[in-house]
Amino acid sequence: MNMNKTERKTRILPNGIPKYVRCYDNGGKTLDRYTIVYTGNYKGRNGRCEYLGCSENPFHGIGQHGESAEIIDKPSYKHLGKKINFISLPEQVKKAVMQDYNEYWEL
């Protein structure tokens, strides 16, 4: 199936919410309180998953990117904290996630 860019964006970003992320909150146990794991099949993945570990303000606090070959799409990451919805993230974290997401999925 060949879909145009608008259809693709609607599928990957339904209602403006990234479909292929898993978000975690450790409740402030560490300075990088939030961990966002980018899942799905984005360009350049090559069997790895990218992730973002950050504070409430990743642009002026902590915002560290990494990748792991061990991360899979539907893991139990209890060590990262409680799984939360994207909409529950602080605004600055959502902004950072959307920047990454748009780049990874070439939106």
C-alpha positions as a LaTeX table, in Angstrom:
\begin{tabular}{lrrr}
\hline
Residue & $x$ (\AA) & $y$ (\AA) & $z$ (\AA) \\
\hline
Met1 & 0.00 & 0.00 & 0.00 \\
Asn2 & 1.41 & 3.35 & $-1.03$ \\
Met3 & 0.16 & 6.17 & 1.16 \\
Asn4 & 0.74 & 9.86 & 0.77 \\
Lys5 & 2.52 & 11.96 & 3.38 \\
Thr6 & $-0.72$ & 13.14 & 5.03 \\
Glu7 & $-2.02$ & 9.57 & 5.43 \\
Arg8 & 1.34 & 8.45 & 6.78 \\
Lys9 & 1.44 & 11.30 & 9.30 \\
Thr10 & $-2.13$ & 10.51 & 10.42 \\
Arg11 & $-1.14$ & 6.87 & 10.99 \\
Ile12 & 2.13 & 7.61 & 12.81 \\
Leu13 & 0.89 & 10.68 & 14.70 \\
Pro14 & $-2.85$ & 10.14 & 15.35 \\
Asn15 & $-4.49$ & 13.27 & 16.79 \\
Gly16 & $-1.03$ & 14.81 & 17.13 \\
Ile17 & 0.09 & 12.14 & 19.63 \\
Pro18 & 3.13 & 10.01 & 18.73 \\
Lys19 & 2.06 & 6.39 & 18.35 \\
Tyr20 & 5.49 & 4.79 & 18.67 \\
Val21 & 6.77 & 5.99 & 22.04 \\
Arg22 & 6.77 & 4.48 & 25.50 \\
Cys23 & 7.03 & 7.03 & 28.32 \\
Tyr24 & 8.19 & 6.41 & 31.88 \\
Asp25 & 8.34 & 8.54 & 35.02 \\
Asn26 & 10.48 & 7.48 & 37.97 \\
Gly27 & 8.81 & 10.03 & 40.25 \\
Gly28 & 11.94 & 12.16 & 40.65 \\
Lys29 & 14.25 & 9.44 & 42.00 \\
Thr30 & 16.93 & 10.69 & 39.60 \\
Leu31 & 17.58 & 13.96 & 37.75 \\
Asp32 & 16.67 & 12.24 & 34.48 \\
Arg33 & 13.18 & 11.56 & 35.78 \\
Tyr34 & 11.56 & 10.81 & 32.39 \\
Thr35 & 12.58 & 8.15 & 29.90 \\
Ile36 & 11.02 & 8.02 & 26.45 \\
Val37 & 11.71 & 4.97 & 24.30 \\
Tyr38 & 11.12 & 5.37 & 20.57 \\
Thr39 & 9.67 & 2.16 & 19.15 \\
Gly40 & 8.36 & 1.18 & 15.74 \\
Asn41 & 10.20 & 0.99 & 12.45 \\
Tyr42 & 11.78 & 4.39 & 11.84 \\
Lys43 & 14.58 & 5.21 & 9.43 \\
Gly44 & 18.02 & 4.35 & 10.73 \\
Arg45 & 16.80 & 2.07 & 13.51 \\
Asn46 & 18.87 & $-0.90$ & 12.34 \\
Gly47 & 17.73 & $-3.18$ & 15.17 \\
Arg48 & 18.24 & $-0.56$ & 17.87 \\
Cys49 & 15.93 & 1.75 & 19.76 \\
Glu50 & 16.66 & 5.36 & 20.51 \\
Tyr51 & 15.65 & 6.81 & 23.86 \\
Leu52 & 15.63 & 10.11 & 25.69 \\
Gly53 & 16.34 & 10.44 & 29.40 \\
Cys54 & 15.47 & 13.89 & 30.70 \\
Ser55 & 14.41 & 16.23 & 33.45 \\
Glu56 & 11.23 & 18.33 & 33.31 \\
Asn57 & 13.09 & 20.75 & 31.05 \\
Pro58 & 15.35 & 18.85 & 28.65 \\
Phe59 & 16.44 & 22.05 & 26.87 \\
His60 & 17.84 & 23.78 & 29.97 \\
Gly61 & 18.22 & 20.86 & 32.36 \\
Ile62 & 19.02 & 17.26 & 31.54 \\
Gly63 & 18.29 & 15.87 & 28.09 \\
Gln64 & 20.40 & 12.84 & 27.18 \\
His65 & 19.85 & 10.70 & 24.07 \\
Gly66 & 21.03 & 7.13 & 23.76 \\
Glu67 & 20.42 & 3.93 & 21.91 \\
Ser68 & 20.30 & 0.29 & 22.83 \\
Ala69 & 20.34 & $-2.93$ & 20.85 \\
Glu70 & 18.69 & $-4.62$ & 23.82 \\
Ile71 & 15.55 & $-2.50$ & 23.87 \\
Ile72 & 12.56 & $-4.12$ & 22.22 \\
Asp73 & 9.19 & $-2.62$ & 21.33 \\
Lys74 & 7.08 & $-3.97$ & 24.21 \\
Pro75 & 9.33 & $-4.55$ & 27.19 \\
Ser76 & 8.63 & $-4.36$ & 30.89 \\
Tyr77 & 10.78 & $-1.39$ & 31.88 \\
Lys78 & 9.77 & $-1.27$ & 35.53 \\
His79 & 13.28 & $-0.08$ & 36.40 \\
Leu80 & 12.54 & 3.15 & 34.46 \\
Gly81 & 9.54 & 4.00 & 36.60 \\
Lys82 & 5.83 & 4.04 & 36.04 \\
Lys83 & 4.59 & 3.90 & 32.46 \\
Ile84 & 2.67 & 7.07 & 31.63 \\
Asn85 & 0.87 & 8.51 & 28.61 \\
Phe86 & 2.57 & 11.00 & 26.33 \\
Ile87 & $-0.03$ & 13.63 & 27.26 \\
Ser88 & 1.03 & 13.33 & 30.93 \\
Leu89 & 4.56 & 14.54 & 30.19 \\
Pro90 & 5.57 & 18.13 & 31.01 \\
Glu91 & 5.24 & 20.51 & 28.04 \\
Gln92 & 8.98 & 20.89 & 27.48 \\
Val93 & 9.45 & 17.11 & 27.46 \\
Lys94 & 6.62 & 16.76 & 24.93 \\
Lys95 & 8.32 & 19.38 & 22.77 \\
Ala96 & 11.64 & 17.47 & 22.85 \\
Val97 & 9.90 & 14.18 & 22.09 \\
Met98 & 8.07 & 15.71 & 19.12 \\
Gln99 & 11.32 & 17.11 & 17.72 \\
Asp100 & 12.90 & 13.65 & 17.90 \\
Tyr101 & 9.80 & 11.90 & 16.60 \\
Asn102 & 9.46 & 14.17 & 13.58 \\
Glu103 & 13.12 & 13.56 & 12.74 \\
Tyr104 & 13.05 & 9.78 & 13.23 \\
Trp105 & 9.89 & 9.29 & 11.17 \\
Glu106 & 10.74 & 12.06 & 8.68 \\
Leu107 & 7.43 & 13.86 & 9.21 \\
\hline
\end{tabular}
